[in-house]
Amino acid sequence: MASEEAAITMVNYYTTATPHVRNQPVYIQYSNHRELKTDNLPNQGRVQAALQAVNAVALGGSASGGDGTLMPGQSPVLRIIVENLFYPVSLEVLHQIFSKFGTVLKIITFTKNNQFQALLQYADPMNAHHAKVTLDGQNIYNACCTLRVEFSKLTSLNVKYNNDKSRDFTRLDLPSGDGQPTMDPALTAAFGAPGIISSPYAGAAGFGPAIGFPQAGLSMHTMTGALGPLAMPGSVSGRMTLHGMAPIAVHAVLLVSNLNPDVSDPPPPPRVYGDVHRVKILFNKKENALIQMADATQAQLAMSHLSGQRLHGKVIRVTISKHQTVQLPREGQEDQGLTKDFSGSPLHRFKKPGSKNFQNIFPPSATLHLSNIPPSITDDILKELFAGTGYTVKAFKFFQKDRKMALIQLGSVEEAIQALIDLHNHDLGENHHLRVSFSKSTI
Protein backbone atom coordinates (compact mmCIF):
# COMPACT_ATOMS: atom_id res chain seq x y z
CA MET A 1 0.00 0.00 0.00
CA ALA A 2 1.04 3.62 -0.33
CA SER A 3 1.48 4.08 3.44
CA GLU A 4 1.29 2.21 6.75
CA GLU A 5 -1.84 4.20 7.58
CA ALA A 6 -3.53 2.96 4.41
CA ALA A 7 -2.57 -0.64 5.27
CA ILE A 8 -4.01 -0.27 8.81
CA THR A 9 -7.24 1.19 7.41
CA MET A 10 -7.55 -1.69 4.95
CA VAL A 11 -6.96 -4.44 7.52
CA ASN A 12 -9.37 -2.82 10.01
CA TYR A 13 -12.09 -2.50 7.38
CA TYR A 14 -11.83 -6.05 6.01
CA THR A 15 -11.55 -7.64 9.46
CA THR A 16 -15.23 -6.83 10.05
CA ALA A 17 -16.41 -7.16 6.42
CA THR A 18 -14.86 -10.28 4.84
CA PRO A 19 -14.41 -9.66 1.10
CA HIS A 20 -15.35 -12.37 -1.41
CA VAL A 21 -13.66 -12.99 -4.77
CA ARG A 22 -15.58 -15.41 -7.03
CA ASN A 23 -17.58 -16.56 -3.99
CA GLN A 24 -14.42 -17.40 -1.99
CA PRO A 25 -13.75 -15.54 1.30
CA VAL A 26 -10.44 -13.63 1.25
CA TYR A 27 -8.59 -12.91 4.52
CA ILE A 28 -6.22 -9.95 4.84
CA GLN A 29 -3.54 -9.57 7.51
CA TYR A 30 -0.19 -7.83 7.97
CA SER A 31 2.90 -9.44 6.46
CA ASN A 32 6.44 -9.51 7.90
CA HIS A 33 7.78 -7.53 4.93
CA ARG A 34 8.26 -3.79 5.36
CA GLU A 35 8.18 -3.28 1.58
CA LEU A 36 8.16 -5.18 -1.71
CA LYS A 37 11.15 -4.88 -4.02
CA THR A 38 9.94 -5.68 -7.54
CA ASP A 39 11.85 -3.35 -9.84
CA ASN A 40 14.18 -5.95 -11.34
CA LEU A 41 11.73 -8.82 -11.74
CA PRO A 42 10.95 -10.04 -15.29
CA ASN A 43 7.46 -9.18 -16.53
CA GLN A 44 7.38 -6.10 -14.29
CA GLY A 45 6.03 -3.93 -17.10
CA ARG A 46 2.93 -6.10 -17.37
CA VAL A 47 2.43 -6.10 -13.59
CA GLN A 48 2.65 -2.29 -13.51
CA ALA A 49 0.12 -2.05 -16.36
CA ALA A 50 -2.25 -4.37 -14.47
CA LEU A 51 -1.78 -2.31 -11.30
CA GLN A 52 -2.58 0.87 -13.18
CA ALA A 53 -5.67 -0.78 -14.65
CA VAL A 54 -6.88 -1.70 -11.14
CA ASN A 55 -6.27 1.86 -9.93
CA ALA A 56 -8.14 3.19 -12.96
CA VAL A 57 -11.17 1.06 -12.05
CA ALA A 58 -10.95 2.25 -8.43
CA LEU A 59 -10.88 5.87 -9.63
CA GLY A 60 -13.86 5.34 -11.92
CA GLY A 61 -11.87 4.59 -15.07
CA SER A 62 -11.35 8.27 -15.93
CA ALA A 63 -7.68 8.01 -16.81
CA SER A 64 -5.87 9.62 -19.70
CA GLY A 65 -4.78 6.34 -21.25
CA GLY A 66 -1.11 7.26 -21.50
CA ASP A 67 -0.18 5.03 -18.57
CA GLY A 68 -1.93 1.85 -19.73
CA THR A 69 -5.32 2.66 -18.20
CA LEU A 70 -8.71 2.66 -19.92
CA MET A 71 -9.37 5.64 -22.13
CA PRO A 72 -12.92 7.02 -22.38
CA GLY A 73 -14.65 5.56 -25.42
CA GLN A 74 -12.08 2.80 -25.81
CA SER A 75 -13.19 0.05 -28.21
CA PRO A 76 -14.52 -3.33 -27.01
CA VAL A 77 -12.88 -4.84 -30.14
CA LEU A 78 -9.37 -6.32 -29.98
CA ARG A 79 -7.02 -7.09 -32.89
CA ILE A 80 -5.06 -10.27 -32.20
CA ILE A 81 -1.99 -11.49 -34.11
CA VAL A 82 -0.55 -14.95 -33.37
CA GLU A 83 3.20 -15.05 -34.05
CA ASN A 84 5.44 -18.11 -34.20
CA LEU A 85 2.48 -20.26 -35.27
CA PHE A 86 3.98 -23.69 -34.64
CA TYR A 87 0.53 -25.31 -34.19
CA PRO A 88 -2.79 -24.25 -35.73
CA VAL A 89 -4.80 -21.93 -33.46
CA SER A 90 -8.55 -22.21 -33.96
CA LEU A 91 -11.37 -19.78 -33.30
CA GLU A 92 -12.47 -22.03 -30.42
CA VAL A 93 -9.06 -21.80 -28.72
CA LEU A 94 -9.19 -17.98 -28.88
CA HIS A 95 -12.75 -18.00 -27.51
CA GLN A 96 -11.69 -20.25 -24.62
CA ILE A 97 -8.75 -18.06 -23.63
CA PHE A 98 -10.38 -14.64 -24.05
CA SER A 99 -13.65 -15.69 -22.35
CA LYS A 100 -11.74 -15.70 -19.06
CA PHE A 101 -11.94 -11.90 -19.12
CA GLY A 102 -15.60 -11.37 -20.00
CA THR A 103 -18.39 -12.20 -22.43
CA VAL A 104 -17.09 -12.61 -25.99
CA LEU A 105 -19.78 -11.62 -28.50
CA LYS A 106 -18.09 -12.10 -31.90
CA ILE A 107 -14.83 -13.39 -33.44
CA ILE A 108 -13.54 -13.09 -37.02
CA THR A 109 -10.30 -14.89 -37.99
CA PHE A 110 -8.25 -14.29 -41.15
CA THR A 111 -4.74 -14.46 -42.60
CA LYS A 112 -3.01 -11.19 -43.49
CA ASN A 113 0.65 -10.67 -44.44
CA ASN A 114 1.13 -14.42 -43.90
CA GLN A 115 0.06 -14.02 -40.25
CA PHE A 116 -2.91 -15.58 -38.48
CA GLN A 117 -5.01 -12.71 -37.11
CA ALA A 118 -8.36 -12.24 -35.42
CA LEU A 119 -10.80 -9.51 -34.44
CA LEU A 120 -12.64 -10.21 -31.19
CA GLN A 121 -15.51 -8.17 -29.72
CA TYR A 122 -16.34 -8.12 -26.00
CA ALA A 123 -19.61 -6.98 -24.45
CA ASP A 124 -17.68 -4.39 -22.37
CA PRO A 125 -14.57 -2.28 -23.26
CA MET A 126 -13.18 -2.88 -19.74
CA ASN A 127 -13.08 -6.63 -20.48
CA ALA A 128 -11.10 -5.87 -23.64
CA HIS A 129 -8.71 -3.68 -21.65
CA HIS A 130 -8.03 -6.35 -19.01
CA ALA A 131 -7.54 -9.04 -21.69
CA LYS A 132 -5.07 -6.83 -23.58
CA VAL A 133 -3.07 -6.00 -20.43
CA THR A 134 -2.88 -9.64 -19.34
CA LEU A 135 -2.51 -11.57 -22.61
CA ASP A 136 -0.32 -9.37 -24.82
CA GLY A 137 3.01 -11.16 -25.26
CA GLN A 138 1.87 -14.48 -23.73
CA ASN A 139 2.34 -17.87 -25.44
CA ILE A 140 -0.69 -20.09 -26.02
CA TYR A 141 1.46 -23.25 -26.09
CA ASN A 142 4.99 -23.90 -24.83
CA ALA A 143 7.42 -21.47 -26.44
CA CYS A 144 5.20 -20.81 -29.47
CA CYS A 145 1.97 -19.22 -30.71
CA THR A 146 2.68 -15.82 -29.13
CA LEU A 147 -0.28 -13.46 -28.74
CA ARG A 148 0.06 -9.82 -29.82
CA VAL A 149 -3.04 -7.95 -28.62
CA GLU A 150 -4.01 -4.36 -29.41
CA PHE A 151 -7.19 -2.30 -29.61
CA SER A 152 -8.94 -2.20 -32.98
CA LYS A 153 -10.16 1.04 -34.54
CA LEU A 154 -13.48 -0.74 -35.08
CA THR A 155 -16.10 -0.44 -32.34
CA SER A 156 -18.30 -3.32 -33.55
CA LEU A 157 -17.95 -6.39 -35.77
CA ASN A 158 -20.39 -7.47 -38.47
CA VAL A 159 -20.43 -11.28 -38.71
CA LYS A 160 -22.34 -12.76 -41.66
CA TYR A 161 -21.52 -16.46 -41.25
CA ASN A 162 -21.09 -18.88 -38.35
CA ASN A 163 -18.31 -21.29 -39.31
CA ASP A 164 -14.73 -22.10 -38.35
CA LYS A 165 -13.51 -18.67 -39.56
CA SER A 166 -16.09 -16.38 -37.95
CA ARG A 167 -18.68 -16.66 -35.21
CA ASP A 168 -21.42 -14.48 -33.72
CA PHE A 169 -22.21 -16.05 -30.34
CA THR A 170 -25.45 -14.04 -30.06
CA ARG A 171 -26.81 -15.29 -33.43
CA LEU A 172 -27.00 -19.06 -33.78
CA ASP A 173 -29.33 -18.68 -36.78
CA LEU A 174 -26.66 -17.33 -39.16
CA PRO A 175 -25.81 -19.46 -42.23
CA SER A 176 -22.39 -21.09 -42.50
CA GLY A 177 -21.61 -19.80 -46.02
CA ASP A 178 -18.87 -21.16 -48.30
CA GLY A 179 -20.68 -24.51 -48.50
CA GLN A 180 -19.63 -25.41 -44.95
CA PRO A 181 -22.11 -27.24 -42.73
CA THR A 182 -23.97 -25.03 -40.28
CA MET A 183 -22.64 -25.24 -36.72
CA ASP A 184 -24.67 -27.46 -34.45
CA PRO A 185 -26.08 -25.23 -31.63
CA ALA A 186 -24.99 -27.70 -28.94
CA LEU A 187 -21.47 -27.71 -30.38
CA THR A 188 -21.44 -23.92 -30.57
CA ALA A 189 -22.43 -23.78 -26.89
CA ALA A 190 -19.57 -26.08 -25.99
CA PHE A 191 -17.07 -23.47 -27.09
CA GLY A 192 -18.22 -21.24 -24.23
CA ALA A 193 -18.37 -23.97 -21.60
CA PRO A 194 -15.59 -23.78 -19.00
CA GLY A 195 -13.15 -26.66 -19.16
CA ILE A 196 -13.67 -27.66 -22.82
CA ILE A 197 -11.21 -26.66 -25.50
CA SER A 198 -10.60 -28.17 -28.91
CA SER A 199 -7.33 -29.97 -29.58
CA PRO A 200 -4.65 -27.74 -31.11
CA TYR A 201 -4.35 -30.28 -33.93
CA ALA A 202 -7.90 -29.68 -35.14
CA GLY A 203 -7.84 -27.40 -38.12
CA ALA A 204 -4.69 -28.97 -39.58
CA ALA A 205 -6.80 -31.48 -41.51
CA GLY A 206 -6.61 -33.73 -38.45
CA PHE A 207 -2.85 -34.32 -38.78
CA GLY A 208 -0.88 -34.40 -35.57
CA PRO A 209 2.42 -32.57 -35.32
CA ALA A 210 5.59 -34.24 -36.56
CA ILE A 211 7.08 -34.05 -33.07
CA GLY A 212 5.95 -36.33 -30.25
CA PHE A 213 5.25 -34.82 -26.83
CA PRO A 214 5.64 -36.49 -23.45
CA GLN A 215 2.10 -37.43 -22.32
CA ALA A 216 0.86 -35.58 -25.42
CA GLY A 217 0.58 -32.53 -23.20
CA LEU A 218 0.94 -28.91 -24.25
CA SER A 219 1.57 -27.06 -21.01
CA MET A 220 2.16 -23.38 -20.51
CA HIS A 221 3.53 -23.75 -16.98
CA THR A 222 7.07 -22.77 -17.99
CA MET A 223 5.79 -19.36 -19.00
CA THR A 224 5.93 -16.62 -16.42
CA GLY A 225 2.83 -14.51 -16.46
CA ALA A 226 -0.87 -14.82 -16.78
CA LEU A 227 -1.46 -17.97 -18.79
CA GLY A 228 -0.34 -20.41 -16.09
CA PRO A 229 -3.91 -21.29 -14.99
CA LEU A 230 -4.86 -21.83 -18.63
CA ALA A 231 -2.40 -24.68 -19.18
CA MET A 232 -3.79 -27.32 -21.50
CA PRO A 233 -2.60 -30.88 -20.90
CA GLY A 234 -4.23 -33.37 -23.25
CA SER A 235 -6.91 -35.56 -21.76
CA VAL A 236 -7.63 -39.17 -22.64
CA SER A 237 -10.77 -38.27 -24.57
CA GLY A 238 -8.83 -36.26 -27.14
CA ARG A 239 -10.38 -33.06 -25.79
CA MET A 240 -8.33 -30.59 -23.83
CA THR A 241 -9.13 -29.59 -20.29
CA LEU A 242 -8.17 -26.42 -18.50
CA HIS A 243 -6.15 -26.81 -15.32
CA GLY A 244 -8.24 -26.71 -12.17
CA MET A 245 -11.48 -27.33 -14.05
CA ALA A 246 -13.17 -30.61 -14.85
CA PRO A 247 -14.64 -30.87 -18.36
CA ILE A 248 -18.25 -29.77 -18.17
CA ALA A 249 -20.95 -31.46 -20.22
CA VAL A 250 -23.03 -29.18 -22.38
CA HIS A 251 -26.58 -29.27 -21.05
CA ALA A 252 -29.43 -26.77 -21.02
CA VAL A 253 -30.10 -27.21 -17.26
CA LEU A 254 -28.65 -24.76 -14.73
CA LEU A 255 -28.05 -25.38 -11.03
CA VAL A 256 -28.68 -22.15 -9.10
CA SER A 257 -27.42 -22.24 -5.51
CA ASN A 258 -27.38 -19.92 -2.46
CA LEU A 259 -30.90 -18.64 -3.14
CA ASN A 260 -32.72 -17.02 -0.25
CA PRO A 261 -34.89 -19.86 1.17
CA ASP A 262 -37.09 -17.33 3.01
CA VAL A 263 -38.50 -16.10 -0.31
CA SER A 264 -41.43 -18.42 -0.91
CA ASP A 265 -41.80 -18.02 -4.69
CA PRO A 266 -39.78 -20.25 -7.00
CA PRO A 267 -36.68 -18.53 -8.33
CA PRO A 268 -37.59 -16.25 -11.20
CA PRO A 269 -36.54 -17.58 -14.58
CA PRO A 270 -33.62 -15.55 -15.99
CA ARG A 271 -35.70 -14.91 -19.12
CA VAL A 272 -33.59 -11.98 -20.22
CA TYR A 273 -30.82 -14.42 -21.31
CA GLY A 274 -33.03 -17.06 -22.90
CA ASP A 275 -36.35 -18.87 -22.71
CA VAL A 276 -36.98 -20.83 -19.50
CA HIS A 277 -38.89 -24.09 -19.88
CA ARG A 278 -38.93 -25.53 -16.34
CA VAL A 279 -37.94 -24.57 -12.78
CA LYS A 280 -37.59 -26.95 -9.83
CA ILE A 281 -36.69 -26.02 -6.23
CA LEU A 282 -34.87 -28.93 -4.58
CA PHE A 283 -37.05 -30.48 -1.87
CA ASN A 284 -34.33 -31.00 0.77
CA LYS A 285 -32.28 -27.89 -0.16
CA LYS A 286 -34.65 -25.02 -0.72
CA GLU A 287 -31.73 -22.66 -1.43
CA ASN A 288 -30.96 -24.64 -4.61
CA ALA A 289 -32.97 -24.81 -7.83
CA LEU A 290 -32.70 -26.39 -11.28
CA ILE A 291 -33.65 -24.21 -14.25
CA GLN A 292 -34.04 -25.71 -17.72
CA MET A 293 -33.37 -23.26 -20.55
CA ALA A 294 -34.43 -23.74 -24.19
CA ASP A 295 -30.92 -24.80 -25.21
CA ALA A 296 -27.32 -25.06 -24.01
CA THR A 297 -26.29 -21.70 -25.48
CA GLN A 298 -28.95 -19.84 -23.51
CA ALA A 299 -27.92 -21.73 -20.37
CA GLN A 300 -24.32 -20.63 -20.97
CA LEU A 301 -25.39 -16.98 -21.40
CA ALA A 302 -27.47 -17.04 -18.22
CA MET A 303 -24.62 -18.64 -16.26
CA SER A 304 -21.97 -16.17 -17.43
CA HIS A 305 -24.14 -13.12 -16.70
CA LEU A 306 -25.96 -14.13 -13.49
CA SER A 307 -23.45 -16.12 -11.43
CA GLY A 308 -22.10 -13.92 -8.64
CA GLN A 309 -25.03 -11.45 -8.74
CA ARG A 310 -27.10 -10.59 -5.65
CA LEU A 311 -30.72 -11.68 -5.39
CA HIS A 312 -32.82 -11.15 -2.25
CA GLY A 313 -29.66 -10.22 -0.35
CA LYS A 314 -27.72 -13.39 -1.27
CA VAL A 315 -24.91 -13.83 -3.83
CA ILE A 316 -26.19 -16.57 -6.14
CA ARG A 317 -24.00 -19.12 -7.92
CA VAL A 318 -25.02 -20.48 -11.32
CA THR A 319 -23.41 -23.55 -12.89
CA ILE A 320 -24.29 -26.07 -15.60
CA SER A 321 -26.10 -29.01 -14.01
CA LYS A 322 -25.30 -32.67 -14.68
CA HIS A 323 -29.03 -33.19 -15.37
CA GLN A 324 -30.10 -33.07 -19.00
CA THR A 325 -33.73 -32.17 -18.23
CA VAL A 326 -35.87 -31.07 -15.28
CA GLN A 327 -38.35 -33.89 -14.63
CA LEU A 328 -41.97 -32.92 -14.05
CA PRO A 329 -43.69 -34.72 -11.13
CA ARG A 330 -45.62 -37.83 -12.15
CA GLU A 331 -49.39 -37.71 -12.01
CA GLY A 332 -50.56 -38.01 -8.44
CA GLN A 333 -47.06 -37.34 -7.06
CA GLU A 334 -46.91 -34.75 -4.25
CA ASP A 335 -44.65 -31.85 -5.29
CA GLN A 336 -45.75 -28.96 -3.00
CA GLY A 337 -45.57 -26.64 -6.02
CA LEU A 338 -41.78 -26.90 -6.19
CA THR A 339 -41.73 -27.65 -9.94
CA LYS A 340 -43.18 -25.29 -12.53
CA ASP A 341 -43.45 -25.70 -16.31
CA PHE A 342 -43.03 -22.50 -18.34
CA SER A 343 -42.59 -24.16 -21.76
CA GLY A 344 -45.88 -22.72 -23.04
CA SER A 345 -45.32 -19.26 -21.57
CA PRO A 346 -46.22 -16.27 -23.78
CA LEU A 347 -43.26 -14.39 -22.22
CA HIS A 348 -40.57 -16.20 -24.22
CA ARG A 349 -38.36 -13.63 -25.97
CA PHE A 350 -36.22 -15.93 -28.14
CA LYS A 351 -38.67 -18.31 -29.85
CA LYS A 352 -38.19 -16.73 -33.30
CA PRO A 353 -34.88 -17.63 -35.00
CA GLY A 354 -32.77 -14.49 -35.42
CA SER A 355 -34.91 -12.57 -32.92
CA LYS A 356 -33.66 -9.00 -32.33
CA ASN A 357 -33.66 -9.85 -28.62
CA PHE A 358 -30.43 -11.83 -29.19
CA GLN A 359 -28.74 -8.54 -30.08
CA ASN A 360 -29.89 -6.85 -26.86
CA ILE A 361 -28.29 -9.18 -24.31
CA PHE A 362 -26.21 -7.24 -21.79
CA PRO A 363 -24.79 -7.94 -18.33
CA PRO A 364 -26.92 -6.93 -15.30
CA SER A 365 -26.70 -3.19 -14.61
CA ALA A 366 -28.50 -0.63 -12.45
CA THR A 367 -29.98 0.96 -15.61
CA LEU A 368 -32.94 -0.82 -17.22
CA HIS A 369 -34.22 -0.46 -20.79
CA LEU A 370 -38.02 -0.15 -20.96
CA SER A 371 -39.99 -0.63 -24.18
CA ASN A 372 -43.54 -1.12 -25.53
CA ILE A 373 -44.71 1.98 -23.61
CA PRO A 374 -48.10 3.32 -24.83
CA PRO A 375 -48.40 7.06 -25.70
CA SER A 376 -50.61 7.87 -22.69
CA ILE A 377 -47.99 6.74 -20.13
CA THR A 378 -45.93 9.65 -18.71
CA ASP A 379 -42.53 9.54 -17.02
CA ASP A 380 -44.21 10.20 -13.66
CA ILE A 381 -46.45 7.13 -14.08
CA LEU A 382 -43.45 4.90 -14.83
CA LYS A 383 -41.34 6.37 -12.00
CA GLU A 384 -44.25 5.84 -9.60
CA LEU A 385 -44.65 2.23 -10.83
CA PHE A 386 -41.04 1.42 -9.87
CA ALA A 387 -40.99 3.53 -6.68
CA GLY A 388 -44.34 2.11 -5.58
CA THR A 389 -42.98 -1.44 -5.93
CA GLY A 390 -40.19 -0.51 -3.51
CA TYR A 391 -37.32 0.54 -5.78
CA THR A 392 -35.15 3.66 -5.62
CA VAL A 393 -35.48 5.64 -8.85
CA LYS A 394 -32.32 7.71 -9.41
CA ALA A 395 -32.93 8.89 -12.99
CA PHE A 396 -35.36 8.45 -15.88
CA LYS A 397 -35.48 9.55 -19.52
CA PHE A 398 -37.52 8.75 -22.61
CA PHE A 399 -35.72 8.11 -25.91
CA GLN A 400 -35.86 11.37 -27.89
CA LYS A 401 -36.79 9.76 -31.20
CA ASP A 402 -39.10 7.07 -29.81
CA ARG A 403 -41.24 7.58 -26.69
CA LYS A 404 -42.17 3.90 -26.72
CA MET A 405 -38.77 3.34 -25.07
CA ALA A 406 -37.05 4.73 -21.98
CA LEU A 407 -34.15 4.21 -19.57
CA ILE A 408 -34.59 4.07 -15.81
CA GLN A 409 -31.71 4.01 -13.32
CA LEU A 410 -32.31 2.30 -9.97
CA GLY A 411 -30.36 2.32 -6.71
CA SER A 412 -28.25 -0.79 -7.39
CA VAL A 413 -27.73 -3.75 -9.74
CA GLU A 414 -29.51 -5.98 -7.19
CA GLU A 415 -32.57 -3.69 -7.28
CA ALA A 416 -32.53 -3.69 -11.08
CA ILE A 417 -32.45 -7.51 -11.24
CA GLN A 418 -35.40 -7.75 -8.85
CA ALA A 419 -37.32 -4.99 -10.68
CA LEU A 420 -36.84 -6.78 -14.01
CA ILE A 421 -38.25 -9.95 -12.43
CA ASP A 422 -41.21 -8.11 -10.88
CA LEU A 423 -42.17 -5.70 -13.67
CA HIS A 424 -41.31 -7.34 -17.01
CA ASN A 425 -44.64 -7.94 -18.78
CA HIS A 426 -46.46 -5.56 -16.37
CA ASP A 427 -49.82 -4.55 -17.88
CA LEU A 428 -49.73 -0.83 -18.74
CA GLY A 429 -53.21 -0.84 -20.29
CA GLU A 430 -54.18 -0.20 -23.94
CA ASN A 431 -53.10 -3.81 -24.65
CA HIS A 432 -49.45 -2.90 -23.90
CA HIS A 433 -47.26 -5.01 -21.62
CA LEU A 434 -44.01 -3.43 -20.39
CA ARG A 435 -40.82 -5.03 -21.68
CA VAL A 436 -37.82 -4.75 -19.36
CA SER A 437 -34.18 -5.66 -20.04
CA PHE A 438 -30.73 -4.57 -18.88
CA SER A 439 -29.28 -1.55 -20.67
CA LYS A 440 -25.75 -1.09 -22.02
CA SER A 441 -26.21 2.69 -21.60
CA THR A 442 -26.38 4.87 -18.50
CA ILE A 443 -28.35 8.04 -17.93
N, C-alpha and C positions, 0 to 999 in steps of 0.2 A: 504494500500500500504506500501511498505518498508520505504518510507520517505515522508515528506511533499512535497518535490520537485517533487517526482514522481507523487503524487496526482495532483499537479498544472499542470504538463505537460499533464497528462491524461485529465483533465477537459478542458484545453485550446485546445487540439487536437480535442476532440469530440464535442466541442461547434460549430466548423465550419464544421465538417464532422459527421453528425448524424449516429451512427451505427444502423444496423438492425439485429434483431435476429428473425428467422422464419418470415420474412417480416414485423415485427412490429418494429417501431422506438423506440429506447431506449435512455432516457435522463439521463445524468450524472451531478450531482452537489455535492457541499460539504455538509457533514452532520454536525450536532452539536457535534458528538462524537469525542473526541481526539484520542481514540483507542478502539478496540474491545477486550473484555475479554471473551475468549471462552474456556479456559483450562478445566473447570470443567463441561462443558455441556455433557450430554449423547450423544453418537454417534459421539464424536469428532474424534475418530480414522478414521471413514469413511470419514468425512469432510476433514481431513488432507490428506488422500489418494487421494480424488478427486482433492484437491488443487495441490498436487504434479503431478497428471496426467495432469492438465491444464498447469502447468509450463513446463512439459515435452514436450507437444505439442508446446508451445511457443518457446522452445529451439530446436525444430526440432526433438524431440522424441529420442535424443541420450543419454538416461540415463542408468545407470548401472542396474536398476531393483531392487536393494536392498531396495529402499525407496518407492516401490509401483508404480513406473513409468514403461513405456513400454520398454521391453528389445528388442534389435535388433533380428529379426527372431522369435519373439513370435508368437505362434500358433493362427490362427483364430478360433480354435475349443475349445469350453468350455465343461467341464464335470459338470453336474448339478445333485445334490442329493436333493430330497425333503424329509425332516424329518417331523415327527409329522403329518403323512398323514391322517388327519381326514376326508377329502373329496377326491374323486378321482381327480387327476390332469391329464388332457388330453394333447396330443401333440398340439392341437389347442390353449389351454391356454398358454402353454410355448411360442408358436410362437407369440401370441398376446403381451405378456409381453416383450419378448426379441427383437421384431421388433422395439420397441421404440428407440433402440440404433443403428440401421443399418439394412442393408439387410440380412435376414436370408436365407441361401441357402439350408441347409439340417438339418434334425433332426432325430435322432434314439432314441427311448425310450426302456427301458428294466428294469427287476427287478433283482437285484444282492444283495446277503446277506440280503434278505427280505426288501430291500429298493428300492423305485422307483427312477430310474436314467435316465439320458438322455445325449446324445452327441449332440451338436448344433454347426453348422459351419456358421460363418459370411463370408461376401465377403471380409472384411478388418479386420486385427488383432487389429487395434485401436478400432473398434466397440466392439470387444470381451473384450478388456481391460476396456473400459468404463462400459460395462454391468457388468463385474465382480466386479469392484470397487463399483458400485451403488447397485447391487442386492444381493450380498453375505450377508446372515444373515437376509434378509427381509422375511416377511410372505406374502404368496399369499392371504390368507383369514384371517379373524380375529383370532389371537392367534393360528394359526395352519398352516400347509403346509409351513414349513420354507425352504428357498432356501439356499443350500450350493453350491457355484460356484467357480470352479478352472480351470486353464488351462489344457487342455489335452495334452498328449505327441504326439497325432496324429496331423498331419497338414492338413489332408483332410479326408472326410468321403465317403465311398462307399455305396450308397443306392441302393438296388436291387428291392424293392417293395414300391409302394405308398399305404399305408393303415393307420389304426389308430395307428400303432406302429412305422412306419418310413415314412419319406416323403422327396422327392427331389423336391424342388419348382421350379427348372429349367427344370425338365423332367416330363411333364404331361403324357407322353406316357408309363411310366413304368407299368408293370402288378401289380395287388394287391397281388398275391401269397396267399397261405394258404386258398384258396377257398373263400376269401372275395371279395365282389363286388368291381370293380374298382371305384376309386373316380371320381365323376362327376367334370369336369373341372371348372364349375361355382361354385361348392361348394368349391373346392380347392382354388379358387381365393378369396372366402369370408374370408378364414382364414387370408389373408393378409390385408383385408380391415379395415381401422381404424373404431373403434366404434362397431365392431361385435365380440363377443366372446361367445363360446359355454357355456351352463350352466355347473356348476361344477358337477351336478348330472349325466350328460351324461357319459357313460362309466361304471356306476355302474348298468348296466342292466336296466337303466331307473328308479331305485328306488330312491326316495328322502331320505334324512337323517331322522333318527328317531326323531330328535329334530326339533321343529318348530322355525322359526325365525320371529321376528317382521318385517312386510312388505316383508318377504322372501328375505331380502337383506343381502348380504355378503360384508360388507364394511371394507376397510383397514384404515379408517381415524384415528383409535386410535393408529396406528403404527407411531412412529416417523421415519423419514427417507424418502427414495425416492419413496415408492410406493403409497403415498397419491394420486397423480393425477390418479393412475390406479385403484381407487376404483371401485368395481363392484356391484352396487345395481341392483337387478333383475328388469327387465322391464315387462310390461304386456304381451308382446308377448312370454315370455318364453325364449327369448334371453337375453344376458347380454350386457349392454352398458357401455362404459367407460365414466367416469365423464368428463364433458366439451366437449363431442363429441356426436353428434346425430348419430344414426345408419345410415350407408351409404349403399344404395342398390348396388348390384354388377352388374354393367353394363360395356360394352366394350367401352363406349363413354367418352372421356376426355374433360373437359373444361379447355382451356389454356387461362390465362388472363395476362394482363400487357405486351402484345406484343408491339413492336414498330410500331405504325400505319403509320410511314413515309416509311416503307419498303413495296413496292407495292406488292411483291409476296406473295402468301398464305403461312402461316407458314409451314416450312418443316416438313414432317412427321417424327416422331422420330423412324425411321425404325430399328435402332440398337437394340431396345427393343421389337420389334414385327412387324407384318405386318399391315400397315395402309391401310384401305379400303376407307375411305372418309374424306375429310377436308372441313369445312365450316367456312368462316369468317363471323361474325355477322354483319348484314347490318348497324345497328345503333350504334354499338360499335366495331369499326374496330380493337381495341386492344384486342378483345376476339375472340377465335375460338373454334369450336368443332372438335375433331378428333376421328374418329371411328376406333378402333383397331380390329384385327381379333377375339379376345375373351377377357374376363374379366381379365384373368391372365396377358396377355400382357399389358393391360391398367394399371394394378396395378404396373407392373415392370416399365413402362414408367413414371408413376406418382412418384414412390419412387426415381427414379434416376434423373429426370429432374426438379422437382419442386424446386425452389430456385436458379436455374442456370441462368447465364447471357446470353442473346441473343440479338444481335444488341444494346448493351448498356443498356438493361433493365432486371431487375430480374423477370423472369417469374414465375407464379404460376400455378401448374397443380393439378386439382382435378377430382374426378369421377363426371360426369354429371348426372343429373336426367333423361336425354334423353336416350332411349334405342337404338336408331339408329339416324344417320344423314340423313335427308330426302333430296333426290335429287329434284331439281326444276321440276315442271310439264312441260310438253311439251308446248312451247309457252310462258312460264313464264320468265320474265326478271330477270336475276340473277347477271349481271355485272361480271360474272366469279368468283363469291365469293365461289362457291361450286365446288369441284373437286372430281372425282371418280378414285381411284387408285386400285380398287379391281382386275383388270386384269393386274396390273403392273408386268413386268418381274423381278423387283428388290426385290420381297418378299424373305426374308431370312429364314422364318420359316414354309414354306408350308409343307415340309416333316415331318411326325411324327418322333420324336427322332433326329431331325437335330442337327449336331454338333454345330451349331450356338447358341443353347440354353446353351451350356457349356462355351461360350465365351462372356457372358454378364457381363460387368463391369461398375462401376460408371464412369461418365465423368472425364477425366484426360487430362493433357496437352500433354501426350504421346499417339500417335495413332499407331495402328497396321495396317500395309499395307500388302495385300496379292494379289495373282494372277498376280505377276509381271513377264513379259516375260524376257527371258535371255538377250535380246539386251538392256534393260533399265539399265542405270548406276545410281549410287547414285547422280551424278551431275544433271542428267535429272529430277529425282524425287524432289531433293531439289529446282531446278529451277521452277518446276511445282507449288510447294507450295508457294515459295517466289514471283513468278510472279503473283499469285492470290492475293497477299497482306498479306501473313502471315510471321511471324518471325520464321525462322528455327534456333533452338538452337543446335540441335544435330540430327544425323542420323546414323543408322547402319543396315546393312543386317544381317539376321540370318546366323550364320556360316555354319550350316548344310543344309540350304535350302534358296537359293537366290531368291526364289519366294516370300519370306516374308521379311519385314523390320519393324523397329521402327523409328518413327520420332517425335522429341520433339519440340513443338511450344511454343510461348511466354506466353500463358496463357490457362486456361481451356476454356474460352470464345472463343478464337481463334480456339481451337481444335474442339469445337462443330460446329462452322461455317464452318471450313475446311471439316469436315466429311459430312456436308450437301452439300457443293459445289462440293466435289471431289470424293465422293463414286460413283462408276460406271463410272468414267472418262475413256474414250477410250484411251488406251495406244498403240493401233495398234496391229498387229498380232493376231487379234480376242481376245484380252485380255482386260477386263474391270477391273479397279482398285477396290479392295474391301477395305473399310476403317471401322475400329471399334476402340473403346477405348481399351487401353492396361492396363493390371494389372501391367506391368513392367515399369521401368524407364531406361533411358540410362545412 
